[in-house]
């Protein structure tokens, strides 16, 4: 069903959120540390194809004021997550409108060899103190319904379901939908310029 929906231009996501600083307490894997990644580091990490980072994306995100927090295991970058304070690109010209009271978590990634060790949930919680800003009370993210591992990591970090949202896109034709709770929260997809 998912393949047919995507071929038809339909994209459906669950929105998950929690209060900033209210992450579930979780012990990190031994030797795991988290910190904000600097521009120079991020550019150098683009050379590692396993990390799924593109230099153009990194530069654009940093110009927008987005932040990237990395989780390190034994000195190696084990995973990362990006955080946006304003509207963020999604895919194919679609953007995410982020409400002023929230920080949007996107593009989270854990190296394949490091998966299954609880790195993502720990990273999400540890990032709260690194990315917090005055007036921002929530962390929110959108996860495709078929992405079970990412949904599980989000829930383990203390996130709770907010509702569903999605869109249908065929070229420049676009139609977005969202559950009432998601609408009241202020999160939405739209087609950018």
C-alpha positions as CSV (number, residue, x, y, z in Angstrom):
1,X,0.0,0.0,0.0
2,X,2.8,2.4,0.9
3,X,4.5,2.1,-2.5
4,X,1.1,2.7,-4.3
5,X,0.4,5.7,-2.2
6,X,3.8,7.2,-2.9
7,X,3.5,6.6,-6.7
8,X,0.2,8.4,-6.4
9,X,1.8,11.4,-4.7
10,X,0.3,10.7,-1.3
11,X,2.5,11.2,1.8
12,X,1.3,10.5,5.3
13,X,3.1,11.2,8.6
14,X,2.7,11.0,12.3
15,X,3.6,14.1,14.3
16,X,5.3,13.5,17.6
17,X,6.1,16.0,20.3
18,X,7.1,16.6,23.9
19,X,7.9,19.4,26.2
20,X,11.4,20.7,25.8
21,X,13.5,19.2,28.7
22,X,10.9,16.4,29.4
23,X,12.7,13.6,27.6
24,X,12.5,10.2,29.1
25,X,15.5,9.5,31.2
26,X,17.7,6.9,29.5
27,X,21.2,5.8,30.2
28,X,23.5,6.2,27.2
29,X,25.6,3.4,25.8
30,X,29.0,3.4,27.5
31,X,31.2,6.1,26.2
32,X,28.4,8.0,24.4
33,X,28.5,11.8,24.4
34,X,26.5,14.4,22.6
35,X,27.4,17.9,21.5
36,X,26.5,20.5,18.9
37,X,28.5,20.0,15.7
38,X,30.4,22.9,14.2
39,X,30.2,24.0,10.6
40,X,33.8,22.7,9.8
41,X,33.0,19.3,11.3
42,X,29.8,19.0,9.4
43,X,31.4,19.8,6.1
44,X,34.2,17.3,6.7
45,X,31.5,14.6,7.6
46,X,30.0,15.1,4.2
47,X,33.0,13.1,2.8
48,X,31.8,10.0,4.6
49,X,29.0,8.4,2.4
50,X,27.7,6.3,5.3
51,X,26.6,9.5,7.1
52,X,24.1,10.6,4.4
53,X,25.1,14.3,4.7
54,X,25.3,16.5,1.6
55,X,27.3,19.6,1.7
56,X,24.6,21.7,0.0
57,X,22.1,20.6,2.6
58,X,24.5,21.3,5.4
59,X,25.3,24.8,4.2
60,X,21.7,25.7,3.6
61,X,20.6,24.4,7.0
62,X,23.4,26.4,8.8
63,X,22.4,29.6,6.8
64,X,18.8,29.2,8.1
65,X,20.2,29.0,11.6
66,X,19.4,25.3,12.1
67,X,21.5,23.3,14.6
68,X,23.0,19.8,14.4
69,X,23.7,17.7,17.4
70,X,26.0,14.7,17.1
71,X,26.3,11.6,19.3
72,X,29.8,10.3,19.6
73,X,30.8,6.7,20.6
74,X,34.5,6.2,21.1
75,X,35.4,9.4,19.3
76,X,33.4,8.4,16.2
77,X,30.2,10.2,15.1
78,X,27.6,7.5,15.7
79,X,24.6,9.6,14.8
80,X,23.2,13.1,14.5
81,X,19.9,15.0,14.5
82,X,19.1,18.4,12.9
83,X,16.9,21.0,14.6
84,X,15.1,23.9,13.0
85,X,13.8,27.1,14.6
86,X,11.7,28.1,11.6
87,X,10.3,26.7,8.5
88,X,12.3,23.8,7.1
89,X,12.5,22.1,3.8
90,X,11.0,18.6,3.5
91,X,11.1,17.0,0.0
92,X,10.5,18.1,-3.6
93,X,9.8,21.7,-2.8
94,X,7.5,20.9,0.1
95,X,8.2,22.7,3.4
96,X,7.3,22.4,7.0
97,X,5.9,25.4,8.8
98,X,7.2,25.3,12.4
99,X,5.3,27.2,15.1
100,X,7.2,29.8,17.1
101,X,6.8,27.9,20.3
102,X,8.5,24.7,18.9
103,X,11.8,23.4,17.7
104,X,11.5,21.0,14.7
105,X,13.7,17.9,14.8
106,X,14.5,16.5,11.3
107,X,17.0,14.4,9.5
108,X,18.0,12.1,12.3
109,X,20.5,9.4,11.4
110,X,22.4,6.7,13.2
111,X,25.2,4.7,11.5
112,X,24.0,1.2,10.6
113,X,26.7,-0.4,12.7
114,X,25.5,1.6,15.8
115,X,21.8,1.0,15.5
116,X,19.9,-1.0,18.2
117,X,21.9,0.5,21.0
118,X,19.5,3.3,22.0
119,X,21.6,6.1,20.5
120,X,18.7,7.9,18.8
121,X,16.5,8.2,21.9
122,X,19.4,9.3,24.0
123,X,20.5,11.8,21.4
124,X,17.0,13.3,21.2
125,X,16.9,13.9,24.9
126,X,20.5,15.1,25.3
127,X,19.9,17.6,22.6
128,X,17.2,19.5,24.5
129,X,19.8,21.4,26.6
130,X,21.9,22.1,23.6
131,X,19.2,23.5,21.2
132,X,16.9,25.2,23.8
133,X,16.0,28.8,23.1
134,X,13.8,31.2,25.1
135,X,10.2,30.9,24.1
136,X,10.6,27.4,22.6
137,X,8.6,25.0,24.8
138,X,8.3,21.9,22.6
139,X,10.3,19.6,20.3
140,X,8.2,18.2,17.4
141,X,8.9,16.0,14.4
142,X,7.2,14.3,11.5
143,X,7.8,10.6,10.7
144,X,6.5,8.6,7.8
145,X,4.0,6.0,9.0
146,X,5.9,3.1,7.6
147,X,9.2,4.1,9.4
148,X,8.7,1.9,12.5
149,X,12.3,2.2,13.9
150,X,12.2,6.0,13.8
151,X,8.7,6.0,15.5
152,X,10.0,3.6,18.2
153,X,13.0,5.8,18.8
154,X,10.9,8.9,19.1
155,X,8.5,7.3,21.5
156,X,11.4,5.9,23.6
157,X,12.8,9.4,23.9
158,X,9.6,10.5,25.6
159,X,7.8,12.0,22.6
160,X,4.1,11.4,22.3
161,X,1.8,11.3,19.3
162,X,0.3,14.6,18.3
163,X,-1.7,13.4,15.3
164,X,-1.4,12.8,11.6
165,X,-0.6,15.1,8.7
166,X,0.1,14.7,5.1
167,X,-0.1,15.9,1.6
168,X,-0.8,14.9,-2.0
169,X,1.6,16.3,-4.6
170,X,1.6,16.0,-8.4
171,X,4.1,18.5,-9.9
172,X,3.0,21.9,-8.8
173,X,-0.4,20.6,-7.7
174,X,-0.5,20.3,-3.9
175,X,-3.1,19.6,-1.2
176,X,-2.2,19.3,2.5
177,X,-4.3,17.8,5.3
178,X,-3.7,17.6,9.1
179,X,-5.5,16.4,12.2
180,X,-7.2,19.0,14.3
181,X,-4.6,18.6,17.1
182,X,-1.7,19.2,14.6
183,X,-3.5,22.2,13.2
184,X,-4.0,23.7,16.7
185,X,-0.3,23.1,17.5
186,X,0.6,25.1,14.3
187,X,2.5,22.4,12.3
188,X,1.8,22.1,8.6
189,X,3.2,21.2,5.2
190,X,3.1,23.7,2.4
191,X,4.5,24.0,-1.1
192,X,7.4,26.5,-1.2
193,X,8.4,28.9,-3.9
